Amino acid sequence: MKIRPYASTAPTQVASREPGQPLWQIAPTRDRAGRRLTDFMMLIPRLRERPRSEVERTAREIQAVLSLHQDVVFADLNLKLNLLWVSLRPRPGAIAELAAAIRLRVPEAVLVAHQPLGL
């Protein structure tokens, strides 16, 4: 999996695809075995306003974190919305763990609307 920032009006899938497809159509909801996936979003304020080199550095930092986690199935960095979307196999604490790891490398990233299961 490789994360690639994209500045069009449509979100971008990590894997190769054409711009214009809505994220809800490309983000997986189940893994290859048919088990449901979970997902989360992180807002990275003003990312699209930064110089290209900073945007690319941020994408590399996120990629470095995500590549260390086998649970991650999909990731999308939408520069128009300054939003990172990550889909992963559910595991207790996985979202909090990934979000914290991303924040270590991208301190301005903010976890959006996460409610742990069972609450």
Secondary structure, DSSP 8 states (H G I E B T S, - for coil): -----B-SSS---SSS--TT--HHHHS-SB-TTS-B-EEEEEE-TTGGGS-HHHHHHHHHHHHHHHHT-TTEEEEEEETTTTEEEEEE---TTHHHHHHHHHHHHSTT-EEES---TT-
